[in-house]
Amino acid sequence: MKFANPWRPTAAIAAVGLVAASLLTPLGCRPTKRPAAKRPNTGAASQRDSRGLLDSIVAQLRTLPESSQLELTPPAVVLDARSSADGEEIQGILRRRPDGPFEPANLITVPRGNAGFRKNVKPGDIVKYYGVPDEATQQRLEATAEVDIRTGQRDYSTADVDVLTFDAIDLTVAQVLDDNSLLIVGGFPNEDEAVRKIEVWRTVDSRMEEIQREWGAYVARREPPLEWHPSADEASLGQLTERLNQWLRQVGAAGKRADAGAWKRPTLLETLPESITSGVDLEPYLADDELATGYFRPYESRLVQGATWQRDVSRWARGGDLAPLAVARTLFDWVTLNVQLVEPSQTPPRWPWEMMLHAQATAAGRVWVFAGLCQQQHLTAVAVAVPVEGGDERLLVGVVEGTELRLFDPVLGAPLPGANEGAIATLAEVQADDALLRKLDLEDESYPLTAEAMKNARIGVVADAFSLTRRASELDTKLSGDDALALSVDVDGVAKQLGEVKGVGEVVLWQQPIQTLADKLAAKPSERRQAVRDFLPFAWRPQLWRGRLQQFRGVHQEADVKRNVLDETLDDHKAALRYFMSRKVRPSEKSLEQQKVPEEKREIYRAARTLGTLFLALLSYEDGAYSVAIDWLDNPAMDDASAAPYKPLVQQLRARSLEGLNQLDEAADVLDKIEGPMAPGAKLRARRLRERAVGAEEALGDEADQDAADEP
């Protein structure tokens, strides 16, 4: 069966739902990605469906920054499956009015009768009519449709592809006729006899009101406990969750029909303390059916997004390094420079993506972020907990290299020194030679670890609840090439690998990621308020969010592989610079004072300006523009009270920039002024810089002496 394409009278569409390749839309209509309605498929058709859905997921993951809504008055959904009469999708048919056979097709009716237009819809609302194949589907049409030798045109009814995802055409409501029929403004030459998914949206008065409702519900009632962040791309993330779950159904990896036997509960899960796993809130997240056949939860799409950040950062930050240990060293240095060390009392429980976004983390957080970067580069990084006096533990992070475990200290922001200059110590080496650890002693403070203590180190495999699920494994095994993502962790396999590593004793599942999930589910009001306060600059200044995402992605025009994105993103870091420098992110103090807003909002705007300035300095440093980085750090925006929490990071970045300018003594002086948890690492680096400066002076003196000796 075929039906006419209402946007192009000459085009024909097959019963499978294929639409003409050059589909025309009315003036002013704007496509918006949304998944197609559910459709049972089996065999080859089902495989094509799942492949097409996966293609659309990949395309969406590539362009998440571009999905950011930069306006604060976007349309909001007022009618969809969530608000329909029966909880199912609303599907409509576009026809002419019975009493107007020669008029344009401008009547939408809902055969199922579940719309409730009278209650929810009013003139001027936007109807999103999902009747246009998206770009990925269109490309598959072009690739598989046969060409009619008589006309030279493609016959799309011969295409070997199912329509999997659609773009929406935005139509304006002219009149609501009854609960299940309405008229749209204008219309189309032809009717569309196919049943199409529809949604109704409305332009809200203010995005800020919507943001306030979202974070208000979280602060007051912890609803929802995990995915409350009103980011500029939250609508796209919701769409991603929906598509991921459609794909899971297609491949039979979730729900009642999924084979639970295809997943095995990790043995290492049993090493978690009962005090964590027995929590009523946490228990559903670790249940067998959830891990084996569960669907993607909304917060997990954010974790997937965070994994793309880690993948992209790990690619461009490593530079030309290819040797695994060199890559690990470079990635650890990136974490040290970009993620300020803070005390646990200074931060609410955070995921790694939040730590990267806010540029702050505890020692455990630095370990977690670093482990994620390593995972994307196929390196195994583990948490190393070493007992110290008083019953506490000092946390290190180790990277597996064959049968050795190379050690890094997230507090010092430096690798543990080996016996040879520039070498990174292994676990076995520091267990056998305490002198290696004594290299980290300061004049007024001894390094807290000893060789004897290192013999009792407990190794923690890094994995959160999501990374243990079958759905994470299903997705990361299907992503390849430049789109590859490491999402799942075979914790038992890592434990087996560690059994071959020298010096390794007890191996457990590191409890920090699971504990973070538990802490978020039970977050205290004070923690929720701080989490919201920290996030609001990114919500109220979406350009700041967009710039941060492009800063992480780091695609450059000269890269070998181009993304299918807008031209401005062909150099993400330059685009990020523009967003961070925009008047929205960095308004003048005079303009802020003139705004008629409460002082509380003005403080949020100042915080956004501070963060934008800090990110500009970081980008300049990454580009090797050390003097420019210092200029940004000297900008008056960094004198605002909102910059105070970032003072150690600012000082460290200033010192690194001076070091890049070969002003070693000046850099050391700045490092010596750092206070708080980063002070020991700063003093250690200052000492090394002064040693380098002395060595450089001696080398110059020797060279001068040699030149003098060579004179006749």
N, C-alpha and C positions, 0 to 999 in steps of 0.2 A: 504494500500500500504506500502511496506517496501523497504528500500534501504540499500545498503551495507555500512558498516563502513569502510572507506578507511584506517583507522589506524589499523584495526584488521579484517582480511578477514572473520572470522567465525561469527562475531557478526551481528545481525539483528536489525534494528531500525524501530519502528512503525511510522505510518504517522503523529502522533502527535509530532514527533521530538525527541523521546527518544533515547538516545545513550547508548551504552554498558557501564556497570559500570567500567570495568577495561580498559578503553580507553587508548591506548598507543600513545605517541607523538614522533615526530622525535627527534633525538639527538640535544640538545641545545635549543629546543623550550620551551618557558616559558609562562604558562598561566597567563592571565591578566583579571581581572573581568570586564565585560561589560554587560549591559542589553541586553536581547534578542530583536529581531525585534518585532514591534507592531503586535498584532494579535487579531482580534475581537473575543470575547468570550461571551457567555451568560450562565445563569443558573449555574449548578454545576461546569462546567469547569471554568467559570469566577471566582467563589468563590475559586477554587483551585489556579487559577492564582494569585489572590490577596493575598491569604495566602502564596503562595510561594514567591511572591515579598516582602511581609512583612518579611518573614524569612530572605531573603537576606539583607534587610535593617537592621534588627536587628544584623545580623552577621557583617555587615560592621561597624555599630556603635560600636560594641564591640572591633573592632581591628583597629580603626582609627590611633593610633600611629604607627602600623606596616606598614601602607600605605605610610609613609613618604619616599620620595625619597631622599636618603642621598648623592647621587652623583650629582655633578653639571654639568654633561653632559648627561642628560637623553634624550630619544627620544621625539620628538614633533610631533603632528598630522599635516600631510600635506594634507590629503584627508579624509573627512568624510561627513556626511550629510550637514554640514555647507558650505562645498566648492564643493558639487556635482553640476551637471548641473541643477538639478531641486529642490535642497534643501531637497531632500528626502534621506533616508538611501541608501547606496550602498550595493547591495546584489549580491553575486557571486556564481558560481557553479564550483566545482573542477572536472576536467575531464582530460582524456588523449588527447594528440594532435591527430587530425584525421589522420595525416600521420604517427603516431607512436603508433599503437594499442597495441604493446607489451612493450611500455615504461611505466615508473611510471606515475601516474596521477600528472601532474605538470602544467596544464593549468587552469587558472582562467578566466572565462568569466562573463560579467555582462549583463544579458538579458535585463534589463531595459534601458541600454544605457546611463546612467547618470554619468559615472565614470570620463571621461576626463583624462585617464592615461597619455597620451602624454604630456599634459600641466603640470601635477602635480607630476608625478612619474618618478624615475630614478633607474637604477640598484643599488642594495645595500640597497634600502629602505626596511622597515619592513612592511609586510602585516600581520595585526592582523585578523585572520580567526576565527570567533566566532562559533565554531562547537562542543564544548565540554561542557557537563553539569557541572555546578559548584558543589562544595562539598555539598551544601545544597540540591540541586536537586538529586545528587547521593545518598544521604542518604534516600531521599523519595523513590527513585527507589528500593533500597535495602529493604525498609520497606514494600512496597506494591506489588512487583513483585512475582508471583507464582513460585514455584520450580518444575521443570520437574522431576517427580518421576523416569523416566527412566535414565536420565543423571545426576540428582542431581544439574543441573545448573538452574539459575534463567531465566525465560522467561520474558524479559523486556517489551515485547509487551502487557503483561497483567497488567502492573503497572497502578495503578489508580492515575496518576499524569501527569501534563503537564510540559514540560520544560519551565521554566520561565526566568532563567538567565544562561548565558554561560560563560565559560572561553575562552579566545582567545589563539590560537596557533600562535607563531611568526614565520612567513615564510619570507625568503629573496627573493627579486625581482631579477631575473636573466636577464630578457629582457622584455621591453615593446613592444608588437606587434602592438597594435593600441589603440584607445581611450577606448576600453572596453574589452581588453584581454591582459594578460601578463603571462609570464612564471616564475615559482619559482625555486629556487635552490633545487635540489634533487627531491622530490616527494613522493607519497604514493602508496602502492600496489593496492589500489582500488579507484574507483571514488566515489564521494559523490554527488548524484543526488539532494540532498536538496539544496534549496537556503539559503545561509548563509550571515549574515551581515559581511562586511569587512571594515577595515580602513587601511590607509597607514600612517606609521610614519617614521620619519627620525631622526637620531642622530644629534643634533645640535652641533655647535662648542663649545658653552659654555652656561651653565645654567645661568650664570651671565648676559649674553647678553639678555636672555629672561626676567630675572628679571628686568633688567634696562629698557627694553621696557615697561613692565607692569607698574612699578612705574612712569616711565617718562610720560606715557599717563595720569596717575592720577594727577600728579603734574601739568602738563601743561594744561590739558583740563577737569580734574575731570571726567575721563572716565576709568572704570565705577565709579560711586560715592560711592557705598557701598561695592562691592566685588572686590577689587583690590589687596588684600593681596597675594603676591607671596610666599605662604608657601610651605613647602615640601610636603604637602598632598593636594594641590589644585586640582590636577587631580582626586583624590579620592572624594573630596567634590563635584566636578562637576558631577561625576558619581552618587553620592548619590542624588543630585538634580534630575537627570534624573530618577532614580529608584523611588524616592518619587512621582514624577509626573505620572509615569506609574501606580503606585499603586493607586493614586487618581482617575485616569481614570477608573481603574478596579472597584473601589468601588462606582463610580458615584458621587464623592464629589467635582468635579471641572469641569470647562468648560460649554459649552452651555447646555449639557444634565443634569447637576447637578440641584438638587432641591434647588433653592435659599430660599424657604420657610423653609428649615430645619435649617436656621440660623436666629437669631434675632439681630438687631443692639442694642448694649448695651446702655441703657439710660444714663449711666454715661459718655459716650463720649460727651454728650452735655455740660458737665461742663468744658470742655477745652476752654480756651480763644480763641476768634475768630482770634486774632492776630497770633495764631499758625495754626489753622485748615484751614484758608483761603489761605494759601500759595499755589502758583501754583504748585510747585514741590511736596509738601506733599499731596495735595488733592487726587491724584490717589491711594495713599497707604491707605487712609481711606474711599474710596468709597465703597458702599454696595456690588457691584459685586466683587470687589477685596477681601473684607473680607469674603464674603459668598461663592463664587465659584471660587476664584482665585487659580492659581497654585503656587507651591513653587518657590520663587525667589532665585537666587543663594546665596544672602547674608543670607537668612533664613537657609540654610544648615549649615552655620557657626554658627548661633544662636543655632541650634540644637546641634551642636558639643559643644558649650559653655555650654549648659544645661547638657550634659554628664559630663563635667568637674565639674560642681556644684553638680551634683548628687553624683559622686564618692568622691569628697572632703568631702561632707557632711556626707558620710557614714563612711569613715575612721577617719575623724577629730573628730567626736563625741565620739569615743572610746566606752566605755561601757555604756554611758549615754542613758537612755531610757525615763526618765521623760521629757516632752516637754520643760519645762523651763530650765532644765539642758542642754538639747540639744541646745537651743537658746543661752544660755550663752557661751557654748563651741564654737559654730559657730561664734558668734560675736567676740570672742577672736581670732579665726583664722583669721578673716578679719583684725582685728587690727594689728596682727603680720605680716601678709603676704601682706597687701595692704597699702603702705605708703600714708599718707594724704598729698595732695598737693593743692595749690591754683588753682582756675579755670583758671587763666591766664597761668598756667604752663603746661597745657595739652590740646590737641585738643579734640573734641568730641569723646567719646569712648563708645563702648558697654561693658557690664560686662565682656565678655570673653577677651576683650583687656585689661581691668583693671587688671584682674587676671594674664594675660600673662606678662604684664609690671610691675606688683606689685606696681602700683600707681593709685590713684583715688582722686577725690574731696570728700568732705563730702557727697554730693548727690550720688557720685559713690559708696562710701562705703555702703550707705543705699541700693542701687540697688543690689550690689553684695550680701550683707547679706540677702536681701529679696529673692533673687534667691536660696541661700543655704537653707533658711527656707522652701521655696516652695517645694524643693525636699524632705524635711522631713515632708511634710504635715502640716507645721506651717504657719499661716497667719501673715506676717509682713507688716506693713504699714508705710508710711512716715508721720511724724508729724511736721508740719510747725508752729512755734510759733513766733508771732510778737515781736520784740525788739525795743528799742529806735532808732530813726533815720529812721524808716520806713523799716528796713531790717527784715529778718526772720532768726531764728536759727532752723536748721533742726535736728530732733530726729528721731528715728525709734522705733516703738512699735510692740510688739508681742502679739497677742490675746491669752488670757488664760481664757476661759470661758467668764465671763462678765467683765473681767479686761483687761487693756492694759498695759503690762509691758514695761518700757521705757529704751532705751539705747541711749547714745550720741556718734555719729560717730566722732566728733571732739576730745572728750576726750578719745575715745577708751575704754569706761567703761559704765556699766549700771548706771542708777540713783539710789542712795542708798535709801533703804526703812527705816522704823522705826527700824526694828530689824537688828542686825549684819548679814551681808551677804545677806540680802533680796534685791530684786529689786523693786523699787518703781513703783506704778501704776499711771496712769493718774489721777484718782480720788484722790489719796493720795496727789500728789504734788499740785493739785488744792486747796486742803483743808489745807495743812501744808507747809508754806514757809520754815520752818526750815529744811526740807529735802533737799531743793535746796541749802540752805546756807552751807551744808556740802561740797559743791563743790567750795566754795570760797577759793581763795589763798590769801596769805599775801598781795600781790601787785596787785591782780586782782579779782574782784567780778564775780561770775558766772552770765551771762547776763539774765538768766530767773528768773521769779518770779511766785509765785502762781497765782497772778492776770493775768499775761500774759498767763499762761497755760490754763486759762478758755476760751481763744480765739483761742486755737489751731485748726488748720484745718487738717483734716485727709485725706491723699492721698492714694488711692488704687494703688498698683504698677503693671503696665502692659504696655507692648509695643504694637505696632501695630500688630506684628505677633501673640502675645498671644491672641489677640481678634478674630483671624480668625477661620473659620470652619476647615481648614486644620490642624491647630495646635491641635484642639480638637479631630479631627478624629485620628490623630497619637497617641496622648498620651492616648486615651482610648483603643487603641489596644496593647499598650506595657504594659507588666506585669512582676511580679516577679523581678528578678535582673535587667531586662532590662527596667523596668518602668521609664518613664520620665514625669515630670510635665512641660508641654509646654504651655497649655492654662490657662487663668484666667477668671473665671466667675465674672467679676467686679461688676455686679449688685447683685450677690449673696453675695459677700464680703461686699458690702455696706449695705445689709440687716442684715448681721451678726454683723456689727459694730453698727447698731441701738440698739443692746441689750447690748452694752458695756458702762460701767459707765464713765461719763465725756466726752463722744464723742459728738461733736456738728456737724459742717459742714463736710460732706464727699464728696470728689471730686475724679476725676481721676487724679492721680499725673502726672503733665505735663512733668517731666524730661525725661522719655523714649521717648515720642512723640517729645519733643523739640530736643532731641539728633538726632532722625531721620531727622528732619528738618535741623538741623545744619550740619549734614553730607551731605545732599543733596545740601547744599549751602556753603560748607566748603571753607574758604578763602585760597589763595595760601600759606600763612604762616602756616596755620593749616595743609594743605596737606603736605608741606615740612617736618614739624615736625613729622607728622604721619609716613611718609616714613622713616625718619631718625631713629625713634624709632624702626621700624619694621625690618630694614635691618639686624641687627645682627642675627635675627632668619631666615632670608631668605638666607643670605650668609654663615651661619653656620647652616645647617639643623640639625646637631646633637644637637644643642642647643634647637631647636624646638622639636625634638623627645624626648629629656630628659625632657623638660617641660611638655609635654603631659603625659609621664609616671609618672612624679611626681604627677600630678593631679589625674591620674587614681588610682594609689596606690594599685594595686592588689598584694597580697602576696601569696606565695606558701602555707602557712598554712591556707589560707582562706577556709571556708567551700565550697564555690562555685568556681570552676576553670573556667577560660575563655579558649576558643579555640584559644590560641595564642602561639607564639613561646616560647620555654622553658625559654629564657632570661627574658620574661615578667611575669613569675610566681612570681617574686618579683620586681615589678615596680620601687620601690625606689632604690634598688640596681642597676637596669639597668640604672636609671636616673643618679646615681652617676658616672657610667662608661662613660656615654655620656658627662656629665659635665666636667669630668676629662680628656677627650680625647685631644690629641694634636691639633685636629682641633678646639676645643672650647678654650683650654687654651694653646696656643703656648708660647714658651719662648720669651722674648723681643728680644733676639739675632736673633731668626729665623724670627721674624716679620721685623726686620731691614734689614735682608738679602733678603727679598722678593722684587722683582722688580715690585711693584705696586704703584699707586699714594698714597700719604699720606692720602687722604680722605678714601680710602679703608682700609688702615692700622688702621685708627681711628675706623672704624666699627669693625675690628677684635679685637681691644682692648676692645671695648664696649662689644662684645660677651664674651671675657675672663672675664671681670668684672661681667657680669650677671651670667655666669657659676659659678664663685667663690661665689657670693652671694647666688645662689640657693643651692650650696653645704653646705653653712653654715645653711641655712634654713632646709635642709634635716637632717643635723646632729642634729640640735636642736629638730626637730620633733622626732628623734630617741632617744632623751635623752642623746646624746653625747655632753654635754655642753662645755667641754674643747675643743673638736674637732671643734665645731662651732666657738669658739673664735679663734682657730688657723687659720681657714679659713678667718675670718675677719681680722686677722693680716697679711694675705698673701700680698706680694708686689703688686699683681694685684689690690688690693683695694686702692692703692695709686695713681692709674691712674686718670686723669681728668674725665674720663667717670664715675667714682664712685661718683663724687661730687653730682649729683642729688639724690643719694640714701643715703646720709650721715645720715639723721634722722632715716631711717630704719635700717641702720647698727648700729647706736648707740642704738636704741631700742633693737635690737637682741642681742647685746653685754650685755646690762643690763639684759635682760631676761635670758641669759645664766649664768651670774653671780648669778642671783637670784636662778637659778636651782642648783647652787653650794653652795647655802646658804651664799653667800657673799653679804649680804643685803646692808650694808653701801656702798660698792664699786659700787653696781648696782645703788643705789640712786645717787651717785656722777655722774655716766655716764648720767643718765636721766636728771639731772639738766643742763647738757650742751647742750641738744637738743634745737634747735632754729626753728623758723618758725611756721606753723600752728599746729604742733604736740607738741609744748612746753607746753601748759596748761595741757594736759593730762599726759605728762611726769612728770611734777612737782607734779601733784596730786598723781601719782603712787610712786614717790620718797618719798613723805611725808608718805605714808602708809607703805612703806618699812622700813623707819626709825622707825616708831611706832612699827612695828613688831620686829625690831632689839632690841629696848629698852625692849619690852615685853619679848623677849627671854632671854635677859641678866638678867632681874629681876627674871624670872622663874629659871634660873640657880643659882642666888644668894639665892633665897628662898630654893632651893633644897640643896645647900651647908650648909645653916644655919640649915636645918632640920637634915642633916647628922651629923653636929657637935653636935646638941642637943641630938642625939641618942647615941653618944659615951658615954661609961661608965666613 
